[in-house]
Structure formats: structure tokens, C-alpha cells
């Protein structure tokens, strides 16, 4: 019984470290304490991003794709949103895409 208790300690220790590593922000988001400086990140300006969404409607893939589109567009990316897998067969679109997001 004592040895099984040791295996249970590992997830609890990991969870405790995760809780202490995160700090809630005023905006309600959670940000890791060791965050990256935004100026050090590569720019999304003029990057071509393809978002392909679909699946069970209960997960609201269209809403998530719309929100992601707004976020990426605000960063200067050129976003194409598609609900169809046929987008992958369009050679012109695929040759110009820098990044593909599947939702």
C-alpha cells in the first residue's frame, strides 16, 4: 500500500507546480510566470494562414475559427477560412499558404 501512495504523489506534485507557475491576470487570462517578451516573437504580418474547420457542431468549430481569424487578422496575417477539405486540392491556395490551422 505504501508503494502505491508514491505513484499518487507524482501527479499531485506536478499539479502543485503548475498552479504555482501560473498567475491569474486582471483580464481573466492565465499567463505563465516565465512569459516571452512579445517583441521577441516573429511577426504574423503578411503571413498567409489557412484555417480549416469542421466536426461536431456542439464543439462550435465555426465560432472558434471566426475568433481565431479575428485574432490573427489583428496581428496582420492574411487569413483564409474554409469549412471544406477541398481547399487542400487547390494548388494555388496551398502553394501560397505559410501556416495551416486545423480545427
C-alpha positions as CSV (number, residue, x, y, z in Angstrom):
1,X,0.0,0.0,0.0
2,X,2.9,2.3,0.7
3,X,4.4,1.9,-2.8
4,X,1.1,2.8,-4.5
5,X,1.0,6.0,-2.5
6,X,4.3,7.1,-4.0
7,X,2.8,6.8,-7.5
8,X,-0.1,9.1,-6.5
9,X,2.3,11.7,-5.2
10,X,3.8,12.4,-8.6
11,X,0.6,13.8,-10.2
12,X,-0.2,15.9,-7.1
13,X,3.3,17.4,-7.1
14,X,3.1,18.2,-10.8
15,X,-0.3,19.9,-10.3
16,X,1.0,21.9,-7.4
17,X,4.0,23.1,-9.6
18,X,1.6,24.0,-12.4
19,X,-0.6,26.0,-10.1
20,X,2.4,27.9,-8.6
21,X,3.8,28.6,-12.1
22,X,0.6,30.3,-13.3
23,X,-0.6,33.6,-12.2
24,X,-4.1,35.0,-13.0
25,X,-4.2,38.3,-14.8
26,X,-6.8,41.0,-14.4
27,X,-8.2,40.2,-17.8
28,X,-9.1,36.7,-16.6
29,X,-6.4,35.0,-18.7
30,X,-3.8,32.8,-17.2
31,X,-0.2,33.6,-18.1
32,X,2.9,31.6,-17.3
33,X,5.2,33.4,-14.9
34,X,8.1,33.0,-17.3
35,X,6.4,34.6,-20.3
36,X,8.0,35.6,-23.5
37,X,8.5,39.2,-24.5
38,X,6.1,39.9,-27.4
39,X,8.8,42.0,-29.2
40,X,10.9,38.8,-29.4
41,X,8.2,36.8,-31.2
42,X,8.2,36.6,-35.0
43,X,5.6,38.8,-36.8
44,X,2.5,37.5,-38.4
45,X,2.3,40.5,-40.7
46,X,1.6,39.4,-44.3
47,X,1.7,35.7,-43.4
48,X,-0.8,33.6,-45.3
49,X,-2.7,31.4,-42.9
50,X,-5.3,28.8,-43.8
51,X,-7.9,27.8,-41.2
52,X,-9.9,24.6,-42.0
53,X,-12.7,23.9,-39.5
54,X,-15.4,21.3,-39.1
55,X,-16.6,18.5,-37.0
56,X,-19.3,18.1,-34.4
57,X,-21.4,21.3,-34.2
58,X,-21.6,21.0,-30.4
59,X,-17.9,22.0,-30.2
60,X,-18.7,25.2,-32.2
61,X,-15.8,24.9,-34.7
62,X,-17.2,27.8,-36.8
63,X,-17.2,30.2,-33.8
64,X,-13.7,29.2,-32.8
65,X,-12.5,29.6,-36.4
66,X,-14.1,33.1,-36.5
67,X,-12.4,34.2,-33.3
68,X,-9.1,32.8,-34.4
69,X,-9.5,34.6,-37.7
70,X,-10.1,37.9,-35.9
71,X,-7.1,37.4,-33.6
72,X,-4.7,36.5,-36.5
73,X,-6.0,39.3,-38.7
74,X,-5.4,41.8,-36.0
75,X,-1.8,40.7,-36.0
76,X,-1.5,41.5,-39.7
77,X,-1.9,38.0,-41.1
78,X,-3.8,37.3,-44.3
79,X,-6.3,34.6,-43.2
80,X,-8.4,32.2,-45.4
81,X,-11.1,30.3,-43.6
82,X,-12.6,27.1,-45.1
83,X,-15.2,24.6,-44.0
84,X,-14.3,22.2,-46.8
85,X,-11.4,19.8,-47.2
86,X,-11.5,20.5,-50.9
87,X,-9.3,23.5,-50.1
88,X,-6.4,21.1,-49.8
89,X,-6.8,20.2,-53.5
90,X,-6.5,23.8,-54.7
91,X,-2.9,24.0,-55.8
92,X,-2.8,27.8,-55.9
93,X,-4.1,28.2,-52.4
94,X,-1.8,25.6,-51.0
95,X,1.3,27.0,-52.7
96,X,0.7,30.4,-51.1
97,X,0.0,29.2,-47.5
98,X,2.6,29.8,-44.8
99,X,0.7,28.0,-42.0
100,X,-2.4,25.7,-41.8
101,X,-4.6,25.5,-38.7
102,X,-7.0,22.6,-38.5
103,X,-9.9,23.0,-36.1
